[in-house]
Amino acid sequence: MAPLDSFKARQTLQVGAKTYRYYSLKAAEANGLAGISALPTSMKVLLENLLRFEDGRSVTKADIEAVAAFLVNRGKAEKEIAFRPARVLMQDFTGVPAVVDLAAMRDAMRALGGDPTKINPLVPVDLVIDHSVVVDYFGTSDAFGKNVAREYEQNQERYKFLKWGQSAFTNFRVVPPGTGICHQVNLEYLAQAVWTGKDADGAETAYPDTLVGTDSHTTMINGLGVLGWGVGGIEAEAAMLGQPISMLIPEVVGFRLTGKLAAGVTATDLVLTVTQMLRKKGVVGKFVEFFGPGLDAMTLEDKATIGNMAPEYGATCGFFPVDAETLRYLDKSGREADRIALVEAYSQAQGMFRTAATPDPVFTDVLELDISTVLPSLAGPKRPQDRVLLTDAKAGFLAALEGEFKKPGEAGKAVPVEGHDYALKHGAVTIAAITSCTNTSNPSVLVAAGLLARKAHEKGLKSRPWVKTSLAPGSQVVEEYLRVSGLQPDLDALGFNLVGFGCTTCIGNSGPLPEAISEAVNKGDLVAAAVLSGNRNFEGRVNPDVKANYLASPPLVVAYALAGSLQVDLTTEPLGTGTDGKPVYLRDVWPSAHEIQAVIDQYVTKAMFQSKYADVFKGDENWQAIQAPKGETYAWDDRSTYVQNPPYFVGMEKTPETPTDVVGAHILGLFLDSITTDHISPAGSIKAASPAGEYLRDHQVRPVDFNQYGTRRGNHQVMMRGTFANIRIKNQMVAGIEGGISIHYPDGEQAPIYNVAMRYKAEGVPLVVFAGKEYGTGSSRDWAAKGTKLLGVRAVVAQSFERIHRSNLVGMGVVPFTFQEGTSWQTLGLKGDETVTITGIADLKPRQSVEATITAADGTATRVPLLCRIDTLDELDYFRNGGILQYVLRNLAA
């Protein structure tokens, strides 16, 4: 059946010799949607999506009118719409469990008497393997080769499984290891800005390139005018299987930019400033769209850098409309001329092409920044929004040492490093990493790092011997332009040798510190530091030995490797002493904008992009040598410690049971504000003494081969044991203790959270978790929700939730609740020995108020009103089915 067309939007567009169908916003405006040309461009993309998918059921005429009504209510109407992205992007940490779930769904479909091949992506899916390489080797010419060899040695089972998926599923492509970071590969190659495909009646149709991704930083692609954001793996799987993304019409905050960057200021400094401003403003769950004359002189790469950090400023996305710079980048990165012509013609026809003369759209609210006022900055020691000026970085660290880290009077304390002729102090930079998608897509900062390294090398400076240095570019293009420009040898001379293509340090794959350094840090209880060019610096994420983590531009990463300490003020104190015996300051080696641009103009070429992406799905000889199984369903290996058939569909019937109330639940954890998905989800190295380590040892895995949680996401047995097991998480039930510990009641026994949860499960006791504000901040880690579910948690009660984690909890059948304003578990005086009953679960409606009865150990009962944060009717369907996967499976089997 052809889609409905209530506003006569279905039109044709001629581009050169080709004719496309498209859904014209100008026609829709003339036929009843008055004034929509004043909408923010990101809202126009949503509106086009609804016009194209209008069917009277999932998308109605009223839904379309509600988006147009944004002009009146500025997005503040609680109206649910169904968004269908053009495609899905995955990385391997979240991609492996997603493919595991699809494989399990094929088994379940067969068990329900259906056709397993119905479980298949219905929209294009690209999975980029980028999260697995670890910086085990660094600072040598053979570090890259050794890290690659180790990666394949540790991940054979996972890679075999993904190769099976590549052949078993249609519409599913895998970009092999060693290619680059998914967001940069997306920016440089996968994204098309305008997508084409067959309409319901077979007409070739042009429409905006949109996507959801299983990584928070999917938002990077908004710099290219492509609307996309991160979702949990659970939600992405549903999108792959043809389910719409259910969402409330967003508020759109306009961010007006004027001016341009001053000399010596980088795109990283700009994005850290934007992040701080937007976090302070409060944009969680909102779109941010950038506009104003400041865009006229801004490069596409700078836009992508700002778009990348949307999760850090809390927004769903940070969007930049298509403009002349978009077309320049599409050409420079090797896209086909026909595609670029289509992007230009389509965007102009839809009123989505920004020029200096474009009128300002209507926004929910507006912020403004004069870019020329931005100053060199870092962010740390624990959160991306905690910006500190470079001039104040030393003082800021010393203040954190006294306050945050509770080490007053210890700034001068020195701990000798065994076997070496130096000692370490608090603030010693033990990791300096040029890493992650945020900056490695941007030649301006990569070239700046290379030029700074060249100048420092010429003056005879070296990185301090206690610094673990690494360079992990976001794509092979970066390696190529650093090589042909002659900058790589200068980086090598300072220890910034290529270590791999992937997220590395930013995702927690920094690898171990050298043993002597680690021993000194731990022996002296030092607050060691990392300086990285990534986007995440949450505690416990980068390295277990490193407590203070700072985000900085790549050239500042190199500078801090030379200085070796946060106790050095780079603006007034020397980085080191040159071979001429004179002090060398940062100002002596900082490259000019002219020098940087000259290298970019000469060495970053279109041919480079075309060459590196010519055969992107082929992979190296390691990938080609992997022998993968064949077949419609996966041949699970019970002995595998990487990939196991998850229990989500065990005993599942065609008709769901009615959800029951939470009765007599015990409390698994009491948590404070800003608990991140890094705290909840298993991440980083696996400790031998942990429940996950014990499981692996019981399965004859040597500790040296434990690998990391991220690579074992396909095995629920490992992951549920690592949920809430972060070494820095603080369960207030056991005040003063760091790590995943809880208490079993009524006996009061302390044990790892997994062990406590399993005791309660054996006793048939449900569990709840209590938390503060911004629960679930950070990456879109589906295991933060999956692990919570498998531990037996029925509900999470918090003061507020981050968007993706709230959605993921619902997708796993766990109910998120929020307290009324002014209420928290602290105001209620909870200790953790109480029991909790929440009624009304069977008859829940979206955003319904319910009542919890909390009974203290002495029998005193307190009734507490809660707001159910199942926000939409679709989410309610998912919950009633036990989760989104069960919902999709039942629909496909029906």
N, C-alpha and C positions, 0 to 999 in steps of 0.2 A: 504494500500500500504506500502510495506517495505521501510524503509529509504534508501536513496542513500548511496553509500560507495565508493566515488571517490578515496580514498587512501587505500582501502582494509584493513581497520582498524578492521573490525569485526572478532574477534577471540574467542577462548574458553580458559577458565582458570580452572584448576583443583585445588580444595582446599579440602584436605582430600577425603571424598567419594563423594563430590558434584562437579558438573560441571557448570560453569557460562559462559554466553556470556559476552564479554567486548569489548570495543573499544580501541585497543592497540595503544599507541603512538609510540612504537618501530616499529610496523608494518607500521604505517603511515609515520614514518621517512624513512623507507626503500623504501617506495612507492611514494616518491615525496616531502615530507616535510623535506627537508634536515636540519640537525642541531638542530631540536627542543628539543633534550635532554638537550640543554644549556638554555632553557627557565626557568624563575622563576617558581616555583611549582604552584603558584597561576594562572599563565598564562596557565600552562598545564591543570589545572582544567577547565578553559574556553575553551581551545582547545578541550578537550575530549567532552565537552558539545556540541560543534558545530559538531564534528564528529558523535556523536550519533543522533543528530537531523537534519542532512543534508537532505533537501527535495527539493532543487532546487528553493525554493521560499523564505521562511523566513530565511533559512540558505543555502547559495550557496557554491560551490567549491571556489569561489573567497573570500568569507568571511573567510573560513578556511585558505587559503593561506595568507590572510592579518594578521591573528594572528601569523602565522609562521614567517611572515616578521618583527615581533617585533625585531627579532635578528638584523635586518638591521637598522630599523628606531627608535628602542627603544620606541615604543608605541606612537610616536609623529605624526602618521598619523591620520587624522580626518576620521576614518573609523567606521561606525556603525555596530554593531553585535546584534544578538538576543540571549539572555541568558535565559534558562529555568531552574529555581531552582527546586530541588527535592521536596521541601516542604516550608511551610510558618509558621512562628511563630508570635503569637500575644500576647499582654497583654491587660487587660480589658479596660484601658482608650482609646486605639486606636481600640481595638477589638470590643467594643460595637457599635461604629458608623459604623464599617465595616459590622457587622452583620445587623445593621439597614439598611444600603445601600443594602445589599443582599436581605433583606426582601422587601424593597421598589422596587427593581428590579423584584422580583417575581410578585408584584402587577402590575408593568408597563408591564411586559411580557404578563400577562393576558389581560391587556387593549389593547395591540397590536395584540391580537388574537393568541398568542403563548402559549407554554407549560411552566407553572411556574417552574416545576421541572428541566427544563434545567438550571436554575440558581442554581448552585451547585458547590462546590469546586471540581476541577478536579485533584488537587494534595493534599496530606495530609496537614491538617491545625491543629495546636495545639494552643489553646488559654489558657493562664495561668492567672488566676485572682490574681493579686499581687499589684495593684496600689490603692486599695480602703481603706485599713486600715489606720486610722489616730491615731497619738499619743495623744489621749485625756487624757489618764491615764498613769502615769509613776511612777517609783520609789517605787512600792509596789508589793507584791507577787500576788495580784489579778489584776494587770494592764492588763495582757494579756487577761484574761477572759472578763473584762469590755470592752476593745477595740473591741474584737470579737463580743460581743453582740451589741455594738453600730454600728459596721460595717454592720451586718445583718439587724439591724433595719432601717438603712439609705438606704440600697441598695437592698431591696426586689424586687422592680420593675425591676431593671437591672438584678438581678440574675435569676428571673423568665424568663426574655427574653432570657438570655444566655442558660438556660436549655431547652427552646423551640428550640433554634437553634441547640443544641446538638442532639435533636431527629429529627428535621425537615431536616437537611442537612446531607448528607453522606460525608465521608472523613473529618469529623470535630469533634475534641475531645476538651473537656474542662477540664482543671486541676483546681479543686475547690479552693476557698480561703483557706488560712492557710497552704498551701503546701510549698510555697517559691517564690522567684523572678524568672521570666520567664527565664532569662539568666543563672541562676544557675541551675534551673531544666533542662534546655536544656543541659548544660554542664554535669551534673551528671547523666542524665537519657535519655532524648529524642534523643540526637544526637547519631549517630552510626558510624561516620567517613567514612564508606563505606556503601552505601544504596543498596538495591536490589529491583527489581520489574520486571514486565513483559515488554518485548519489544513489538514493533508493531505486530510481528508475534507470540507472546506468549512465547518467550524464556526467561527463568530466567536470568536476566542481572544484573551485578554488575557495580556500577558507584559511583563517589564521592558523599558523602553527602554534598549537598549545600542547601542554604536557603536564603530567604529574610525575614525580620521581621519588624513589625510595631513599633519598638523601635530602636533608634539609636544604642543602646548598644548591639544589635544583634551581633555586631562584636566580642564580647567576645568569641564566639565559634571558631574563627580563631585560638585560642590557642590550639585547639584540631586537627588542620589540616583540619577543615571544613570551606570552603569558604562561607561567608555570610555577609550581611550588612543590615543596616536599610533602609527602604523605607517608603514613606507615606502610610497611610492606603488605599489611592486611588490606588496607584500602586500595593500594596499587593493584593487588591481585584481583579485586572486584572490578576495578576499571578495565584491567586486561580482559576480563570475562564479560565485558559489555554492560556492566552496571554503571549508572551515572554516579558522579561524585555529588553527594547531597551536601549543600552548603547554604548558609544564610546570605542574603544579598549583603555584600560587604560595605562598610564605610570606606571611603577613599580619601586619604589624607594627602593633600598636595604639598610637595616640597619644592619651593621656588629657589632656584640657584641663580646667582648673579656673579659676575667677575670671573677671574681665572686664577689658577695656582701661582703663588709667588715663587721666586727663585729658591731652590733648595728644599721645596716642599713636594711631597710625593702623593700619588693617588692613595697610598695606604694611610697617610696622615688625614686625607680628606675623608676616607671611609670611617676611620675611627672617630672623627668629629661628628659625622652624620649619625653613626651608631649611638654615640652618647646622647645626642640631641633627641633622637627618636625614642630611645629607651626612657628618657626623662619624660617625654611627651606621653608615652603609653599608647602603643599602636598594635598590641596583641590582637590577632584576629582581623586586622584591617589591611587593606591594600595601601601601599604608598606609591604615589606616582610623581615623578620628577618633571619639572617644567621650568620655563623661564630662560632668559638670555644666556645664563651660564652654560646651557647645553650647546650653544653654538660653537664654542671652542673646545668642547670636551671630546676626547677620543672614545671610540667604542669600547676599548679595553678598560678605560677608567669607569665607564658606565657599568660594565660587567663586574668590576671590582666592587662597586657599590651594591649592585643587585645581589651579588654573592652573599653579602653580609646581612641580608634581610632576617634570617633567624636570630642573629645577634641583636638586631634592634627590635625583634619581636613581631615584625609584620609578616603577613602571609606572603607578600612579595614586594619588591621595590622595582617598579616598572618604568621603562623609558620608551616612548613611542618611536616608531620607525622614522628616520630622517635621512638626509644626504649622507651622513656619516655611516649609517647602517649599510647603505648601498656600497660605500667605499670599502667597508670591512668585508662584505660578502664577496666583492671582487678580489680584494687582496688575499683573502683566505681560499681562493680557488673555486668558488661556487660558479655554476654554469651561467652564461650570459642570459639564456632564456629565463632562468629562475630569477635572476636579478631584475630583469625587465618586468616579470610578473609581480614581484614584490613591490616595485615602484608603482605600477599601474593599479594594482589592487588596493594598496594603501591609500593612494590618492582618490580612487573612486569611492572608498568607504569613509573619507574624511579622517583617516588614521595617520596621515603623513604630516609630521611636524616640520614647520619652517619658522623662521624668525617672525613671520607675520601671523602665525596661528594664534587666535584668541585664547586667553586662559580658560580652561574648562571650569565647570562647577565642581567644587570639592566639598567634602564634609567639613574639613578644617584645613588650614594652611600654615606651614612653617616656612622660614626663609633663612638662607645662609649666603653671605658674601664669601665666595670661595677664596678671595684674596686675603681673607683674615685667618685662614687655616695655618696652623703652625706645626712644625715637626713634633710628632707624638709617639707614645707607646700606649699599650693598654695592659693593665695588670695590677696586682699579681695573680688575680683569680678569675676575673670576668672580662669579656670583650668590651663591655660598656664602661669599664673603669679606666677612662683615658687619663693619661698624665703627660704633660708637656715634656719634651726632651730636656728642657732647662730644669725641670723639677723632678726628673726621674730618680736621681740619687737621693734627694731629700724624701721623695715619696717612698722609696724602698726602705730607708732608715726608719721612717715613721711606721711603715707596715711591720718592720722587724720588731719594733717596740710594742705596737698595738696588736695587729692582726696575728703575728706569730709569737707574741709574748716572750720576747728575748731582750728586755731592757738592759742597756749597758754592755751588750755583747758585740757591738760593731767591730771592735778591734780583736776579738778572739780569733786565734789562728790554730789550725789543726794540721800538723805535718802529714804529708802523703808518703807512705812507706815506699822506699826504693827510689824516691825522687828528691830533688833539691829545692822543693817549694812546699808551701803550706797553703791551705784553703781557708778563706773567711766566709762569713755569711754573705750571700749575694754573688758568690763565685759563679760565673757563667759556665755551667758544665755542658750545656747543649746550645749550639747555635745552628739553626736549621732553616735553610731556604726550602720551603715546603708548601704544599697545598695549593688548591685551585684558586684561592682568593687572589694571589699576586702572580703566580707563575704563568697566568694567561696574558700578563701585561708586560710587553717588552720594555716599557719605560723604566720600570723598577728592576727588572732582571739585568738589563744593560747597565743601569746605574750601579748595581752590585758588582758587575764585572769590571766596570771602569774604576770603581773605588778600589777593588782588589788589585787592579793593574798599578794604580798610583801608589798604593801601600807597598806592593811588592817591589816597585822601583826604588822606594825609599828604604827597603830592607826590613820592613815589618813582617812579623809572623803571628799567626794565631797563638794564643797562650796554650801551653801544653796540656792543661786540664780541660780544654774545651773539645767536646765531641762535635765536629763540624760535618755538615752534609748538604748536598744539593740534590733535590728530587724534583725535576721539572714536571710540569703538568702535561707536556706532550713532547714527542720527538722533534717537533719544529723548534722548540726552545733549545734543545741540545744542539741542533744543527746551526742556528744563528750564533750561539755562543762559540761554537767550534770554528765556523768560517770567519767570524770576526776576529779570531785570535784572543778572545777574552777568557776562554776556558782554561788555558794554561796558567793564567794569572790567578784564577779561582783555585785551580789545583794547588798552586804554590802555597796558598793559605789553608789548604785542607778541605776546600769545598769541591771535592771530586764528586762526579756523578755516582749516586748510590742506588738509583732505581727510578722508575717512572710510577709514581703513585702518591698516596696521601702521606705515608710514612709518619713523621713526628706528629703532625696535626691530629691524626686519628689515634695516636698512642703507640705507633709502631716505631718508636725512637730506638728500640733495642736497648740492651743493658749498657750502663756506663762501664768504662774500664774498671776492673776489680779494685785497684788501689784507690781510685777516686771514690767509688761507691763506699768502700770501707771507711775512708776518712770522713765522708759526709755523714754516715750513720754513726760512727764512733763519736764524732763531735756534735751530733744532733744539729747539723748545720742547715740553714735555710738556703739550699743551693738554688740556682736560677737557670731557667731556659729562656732563650730569646728566639722566637720563631716567626716566620712570615705567614702563618696560617690564620685561622679564624676562630679557633677554640682554645682557651687556656684555663678551663675548669680544673679545680684541684683534683689531683690523682689521675689526670688524663694523660699528660705528656710522658711522665716517667715516675715510677714509684719512689725514686730517690730525690726527686726535684719538687720542692714545695712552692716556689715562686715562679710563675710563668708569665712572660710578657710577649704580646703581639707587637710586631714592628715590621717596617718595610725591609725588603731584602738588603739594600745597602746598609741599613742600621744593624741588621743581623751580622753582616761582615764586620762592621765597626765594633760591635760588642765582642765578637770573637777575638779581635785584636786587643781590646781593652781588658777583657777577661773578667769583668766584675760590674755589678750594678752599683757598687760603691765608687765608681769612677764617673764624674760628670763629663760627658762627652763634649759639652759645649765650652768648658773652661779648662779641662785637664787633658794632658796628652794621651793618645792611644798607645804610645810606646816611644822608643828611641830609635831613630834611623841609623843606618850604617855610618853616617857622618857624625854620630854622637849627639845630634840635636833632637829635641823633642818633636814629635809629629802629632799635629792636632787634626781633628775631624775636618776642619775647614781647609786643611792642606790637601786632603785627598778626595773631597766631595766633588763629583763631576758637575759641570754646568749643564743646563738644559740643552744648550747648543751642541755640546759634545755627545750627549745621549741621543738626540734626534739625528745627528749625522750618522751614527752607527745604525740606527733603526732604518733610516732611508736607504743606506747602502746594502745592508745585510739581511733584513727581514723581507723576503720576497714571495711573490705569488707562486713561483715555481717550487719553492721550498714546501709550501702547504700541499700543492698538487702531488709532489713526489712522495711525501710522508704518508698521505692518505690514499694513495693509489690502490693499495691492496690491504686495507685496514683490518679485514676479518681473517686474514690468512694466518697471522701469528708467526713467531720465530720457530726454529727447528725443535725447540722444547715442546711447544704447543702441538706442532704437527706430529710429533712422535707419540702423543698420548692416544692409547687405544680405548675407545669408549664402547659400552654395551649398546645394543640396539633393542627396539621393541616399543610397543604402545605404552606399556607400563614398565616401571623401573624394577629391576631385580635387586631388591634390598639385600644388603649383606649385614646379618646380625652382628658380625664381628667388627663392623666399621665403627670407629670412634668419631668420625666426622659427619656421616650422613645416616640418619635413622628415620623410620616411618613414624611421624608424630601421632599422638593419641587423640587428636581432636575429633575424629569421626567414629571412635569405638562405640559400638552399640547404637549408632544413630538410626532413627526410624524416619520414614518419609514425612511424618507429621510431628511437629515439635510439641514438647510438653509445656504446659503453662509455667512460667517462672514462679518460684516460691519466695516468701519473705525471708529475710535474713534474721534468724532466731538464735539468740544465745551465742553470738560470735565472740571470739576472743580477739584481742588486739595484737597484731604482729609487729607493728612499729608505730612510734610517735616521732614525726620528723618536723624540722623547722622550715623556714622559707627557702626558696630557690633550690630545692632538691631536683637535680638534673637527671635526664635519662642516662647520663654516664654513671650517676650514683646507683640507679636502679638496675640498668641493664648490664649484663656481664660484658666487661671490656678490659683490654690490656692483657697482661701476663696472668697465667694461672699458677697460684701458689701451691706448692706440694702439700702443705698442711690443710688446705681448704677442702670442702666437700667435693668440689670438682676435681681437685688433684687426687683425692683418695679414689674417686671413681676411675680416673685414668690409670692410676697405678694398679687398681684391681683388674684392669683390662690390659695389663702388661705393656703399658706405655711408659717409657723412661721419662723422667722429668725434663731432660734435655729436648725431648720431642713433644712436650706438652703443647707447643705452639702458643696460641693466644685464643681468647674467647671468640674474637671476631671470626677467626677461621673455622671455629667449631659451631657456628650458628645453625648448621644443619643437623645438629644432634641435641634434641631437647633434654636428654639426660644430663649433659654437661651444662647446658644453659640454665635450666631451672635451679641447678646447684649453685650457679654463680649470680643469681638474681638477688639484689640488695647486698651483694658481697664486696662492694667497692671498699678499698682499704681506708678511704677518707669519709665514708658515710657515718653519720652520727645518729643512732637510734636513741632518743631521749629516755627510753625505758631503762637504758643502761648508761646513765649520764657519766661523762668523762671517759668513755671507751670509744675508740674509733674502730670502724669495721662493722661487717654484717653480723651483729650479735642481737639476739632477742631473749626473752624470758618465757618459759612455759609455766602456765598456771593451771592448777593451784599450787604446784610444788615449788615454784620459784626458781627452777633450775635454768641457769644461763647456758646457751649453746648457739652455734651458728644458726642464722635465720632459716636456712633450708632444713636443718635437723628439727628445729622447733615446729616448723610448718608440717613436716611429715608426721611428727607425733600427733599433732592436732588432727591431721587428715585420718590417721589410723583410728582416732577416737571419734571421728565423725563430726568434728567441731569446725564450723565455718570461721573465716577470718576477715578482719577489716584492717585497713591502714588509715592513720590520721596524719595530716600534713598541714603546712602553712600556705604561704602565697607562692604563686608561680611553680606549682608542682609539675614536674615533667618538662622543665625547660631544657632546650638543647636539641640534639640530633633526633631525627625521626626513627628511633630505635624500636622496631616492632617487638623485640624481645623484652623491652621494659614492660609491655602489656602481656605478652605471651607468658613470660616467667611469672608475673603476678598471678595470672589465671591458674597456671599449673601448680603454684604453691597453695592454692585453695582460697585465695582472697576473693570474696564476693563483692566488696565495695571499697572504694577509696573516698575518704571524706577530707576535703582540703578547703583552704580559704579561696584559692583560685587555681586554675589549670592553664598550662600552655596548650595551644590549639591542637597540635598533632597528637600529643600523648592522650589528651581527653578522648579524641576520636578513636585512637587505637584501643583504649580500655573498653569502649563500647563495642568495638569490632571484635573483641575477644569475650564479650559477654560479662564484663565487669562493670558495675554501675559507678560512675563518678557523681559524687554529691558535693555541694558547697555549703558552708555555714552561712547564716545570715551575717550581714555587715556588722562588725564589732564583736562577733563570736569567734572563738578559736578553741582548740583543745586545751590551750593554756588557761583561757578564761573559765573553762569548765573544770579545771583542776585535775585533768586526767593523769593517771600514773602509769597505766598499762595493764593493771590487774582487773580492770572492769570488764563486764560483758555488754554486748551491744545487740539490740533488736531493732530492725528497720522494717516497718510494715508498709503495705500498699504497693509492693513490688509487682504483684500480678496485674494490677490495673493502672500501671504507670502511663502517663501521657508526657509528651515532650515538655521539659522544663516545669514539671509538676512539683509542688511542695509536698513533702512527706514528713513524718515524725519518726525520730529515733528515740528509743528509751535506753539510757546508759545507766547500768546498775553497778554501783561500787561494791567493793569486797565486803563492806559491812551491811549490804542490802539496800542502801539508799539509792532511790531511782530518780533520775533527772530526765525530763522530756525536752528534746532539742529539735527545733524545726530545721529541715534541710531542703535545699533546692536540688532536684534531680537534673543533672547536666547531660541527659540524653536530649539533644537539642531539636531533632527533626523526626518526622514520621518514618523516614527510611531507617534512621538509626534505631528507632524503636523496633522495627521489623528485624533488624540484625540482632538486637538484644534478645527478642523473644524466641529467636531460632538458636540461641546459644552462641551466636557470633556471625560475622559477615560471611565467612566461608561456608558455614552450614546453610545459611540463607541462599547463597548462590547455588550451592550443590542441589538443594531441594528444588529450586526453580528449574534447573537444567534437567533434573531427573523426572520432573512432573510431566 
